[in-house]
Amino acid sequence: MSKREMRVVPYDPSWIDLYMTEAALLTPTLGENFMEIHHIGSTAIPNMASKPVIDIMIVVKDINLVDSKNDAMASLDYVARGECGIPMRRFFRKGGNERTHHVHVYQEGSPHIADHLKFRDHMRGNPQSAQEYMALKESLSKKYLYEREHYTNGKNDFIQRILKKEEN
C-alpha cells in the first residue's frame, strides 16, 4: 500500500462544481435525517491552494441514525470510518490513497459545525489570513509530505487562533 501524499496544489475553480455534484448525490442519501450540507475546508475558499480533496459537512438531526446509511454511502463509493477520532462525528472518505472527497457528518448543535463555518467564512473574507494559511499549508506539505498527522497538527494553532479571533 502506497502512502498518501499531503501535496498542496494551486486552486482549481472546478472544486466548486465537484462539491455541487457530490452534494446532489449525498443530500437524498441520509433521508429524513438530513438537515444541511456545506462545502468546507480549503477547496471551499476561492484562490486557496489546497490538497485536492473536497471536504463536505453534513448536518443531521440524529448522529446515531447515520450508521444505518453506511451501505447507501458505500453505493456512492464512500468508506465509512466511524467517528475517526472526533466523538459524535461520522466520517466517510472516497478515493482510497488518491482521496477525492471527505464527508464529515455532525448532529445539529455540534460546536464543530460552527467552527468549520466560522473558519471557512473568515478565510473567504480575509485575504491576509488566507495568504498566511496558504503559506503555512504549503510549508507543511513540503516538510511532511507523507506524514498526515504532522501536516494536520501543524495547522492547528493557526486554526485555533482564527477561531478565537472570530469569537471576539
Buried (B, 14 or more C-beta within 10 A) or exposed (E): EEEBBBEBEEBEEEBBEBBEEBBEEBEEBBEEBBBEBBBBBBBBBEEBBBBBBBBBBBBBEEBEBBEEBBEBBEEBBBEBBEEEEEEBBBBBBBBEEEBBBBBBBBBEEBEBBEBBBBBBEBBBEBEEBBEBBBEBBBEBBEEBBEBBEEBEEBBEEBBEEBBEEBEE
